[in-house]
Amino acid sequence: MPGTKKRQRIAVYGVARDDEGRILLARASPAITLQGRWFLPGGGVHHGECPTDSLTREMEEESGLTVKVGLLLDVLSDVRTIPDGTSLHTVRIIYRVDSWSGTLRPEVDGTTDAVGWFTPEEVRTMPLAQYVQTVVDRLL
């Protein structure tokens, strides 16, 4: 479309599952348009930043956990129009999280306001971000 603003975002997310098979999810805070939806912990890759370093940083910010990043699981791509009319193309890099340490806690004054471990049954009833639904459908 002529005149449409375009933006591209590269983001990285982690799939962490505990010994009980639960998956770690974070809830979008009122600060962002996906408010109330649950997503995988992670976020934008800063200019010049290695994606695995981004994931380590984002996981700590959003969950309080220090993680060891595992294998690349998937790369997703989607385009949507955000509220200001911009066409946003997001490339989402999804990694497995092999291990973690620390105490689980929500992000303070950020893009998430809750974080927790959820069973596959619970996840199926939760309002998920679309890309998370894709990942969950493939994994669970």
C-alpha positions as CSV (number, residue, x, y, z in Angstrom):
1,M,0.0,0.0,0.0
2,P,1.4,3.4,-0.9
3,G,2.0,5.6,2.1
4,T,1.8,2.8,4.7
5,K,4.5,3.1,7.3
6,K,6.5,-0.2,7.5
7,R,8.6,-1.4,10.4
8,Q,10.4,-4.7,11.0
9,R,11.2,-6.2,14.4
10,I,13.4,-9.1,15.3
11,A,12.5,-10.8,18.5
12,V,13.6,-13.9,20.4
13,Y,11.6,-16.1,22.8
14,G,12.4,-19.0,25.1
15,V,10.4,-22.3,25.6
16,A,11.1,-23.4,29.2
17,R,9.5,-26.5,30.5
18,D,9.9,-27.8,34.0
19,D,10.2,-31.4,35.3
20,E,6.4,-31.6,35.5
21,G,6.0,-30.6,31.8
22,R,4.7,-27.1,32.6
23,I,5.6,-24.2,30.3
24,L,6.8,-20.8,31.5
25,L,4.6,-17.9,30.2
26,A,4.4,-14.2,30.9
27,R,1.4,-11.9,30.7
28,A,1.4,-8.7,28.7
29,S,0.9,-5.6,30.9
30,P,-1.4,-2.7,30.1
31,A,1.6,-0.9,28.7
32,I,1.3,-2.8,25.4
33,T,-1.4,-3.5,22.9
34,L,-1.5,-7.3,23.6
35,Q,-2.5,-6.5,27.2
36,G,-3.8,-9.5,29.1
37,R,-2.5,-12.1,26.6
38,W,0.1,-14.6,27.6
39,F,3.3,-15.1,25.7
40,L,6.7,-16.8,25.9
41,P,9.3,-14.8,27.8
42,G,11.5,-12.9,25.5
43,G,11.6,-9.7,23.4
44,G,13.4,-7.5,20.9
45,V,16.9,-8.1,19.8
46,H,18.9,-4.8,20.2
47,H,21.0,-3.6,17.3
48,G,24.2,-5.6,17.2
49,E,23.1,-8.0,19.9
50,C,23.4,-11.8,19.5
51,P,19.9,-13.4,19.7
52,T,20.9,-15.8,22.4
53,D,22.3,-12.9,24.5
54,S,19.0,-11.1,23.9
55,L,17.1,-14.1,25.2
56,T,19.2,-14.3,28.3
57,R,18.7,-10.6,29.0
58,E,14.9,-10.7,28.3
59,M,14.3,-13.9,30.4
60,E,16.0,-12.2,33.3
61,E,14.0,-9.0,32.9
62,E,10.6,-10.7,32.5
63,S,11.0,-13.7,34.9
64,G,14.0,-13.1,37.2
65,L,15.6,-16.3,35.9
66,T,19.1,-16.7,34.6
67,V,18.9,-19.2,31.7
68,K,21.0,-21.5,29.6
69,V,19.8,-21.2,26.0
70,G,19.4,-24.5,24.1
71,L,18.6,-25.4,20.5
72,L,16.8,-23.3,18.0
73,L,13.3,-24.6,17.8
74,D,11.6,-22.5,15.1
75,V,11.6,-19.1,13.3
76,L,8.2,-17.5,12.8
77,S,7.2,-14.5,10.7
78,D,4.0,-12.5,10.8
79,V,2.8,-9.1,9.6
80,R,0.0,-7.1,11.3
81,T,-1.1,-3.5,11.4
82,I,-0.6,-1.9,14.8
83,P,-2.9,0.8,16.3
84,D,-1.0,3.7,14.7
85,G,-1.5,2.2,11.2
86,T,2.1,0.9,10.8
87,S,2.5,-2.4,9.1
88,L,4.7,-4.4,11.5
89,H,6.7,-7.4,10.3
90,T,8.0,-9.4,13.2
91,V,10.5,-12.2,12.8
92,R,10.4,-14.4,16.0
93,I,13.3,-16.7,16.8
94,I,12.2,-19.4,19.2
95,Y,14.8,-21.3,21.3
96,R,14.5,-24.1,23.9
97,V,15.7,-23.1,27.4
98,D,17.8,-26.0,28.7
99,S,18.2,-24.8,32.3
100,W,17.6,-21.9,34.7
101,S,18.4,-20.6,38.1
102,G,17.0,-17.9,40.3
103,T,13.6,-17.0,41.8
104,L,10.6,-16.6,39.6
105,R,9.2,-13.0,39.8
106,P,7.2,-10.7,37.5
107,E,8.8,-7.8,35.7
108,V,8.7,-4.5,37.5
109,D,7.2,-1.6,35.5
110,G,7.7,-3.3,32.1
111,T,5.9,-5.0,29.3
112,T,4.8,-8.0,31.5
113,D,2.9,-8.0,34.8
114,A,2.8,-11.7,35.6
115,V,4.8,-14.8,35.0
116,G,4.2,-18.4,35.9
117,W,4.4,-22.1,35.1
118,F,1.3,-23.7,33.4
119,T,0.3,-27.2,32.5
120,P,-0.6,-28.0,28.9
121,E,-4.3,-28.2,30.0
122,E,-4.2,-24.7,31.6
123,V,-2.4,-23.2,28.5
124,R,-5.1,-24.5,26.2
125,T,-7.7,-22.3,28.1
126,M,-5.6,-19.1,28.3
127,P,-5.7,-16.1,26.1
128,L,-2.4,-16.5,24.1
129,A,-0.6,-14.2,21.7
130,Q,-1.1,-15.7,18.2
131,Y,2.6,-16.8,17.8
132,V,2.4,-18.5,21.1
133,Q,-0.6,-20.5,20.0
134,T,1.4,-21.6,17.0
135,V,4.3,-22.7,19.2
136,V,2.0,-24.4,21.7
137,D,0.2,-26.3,18.9
138,R,3.5,-27.6,17.6
139,L,4.9,-28.5,21.0
140,L,2.0,-29.7,23.0
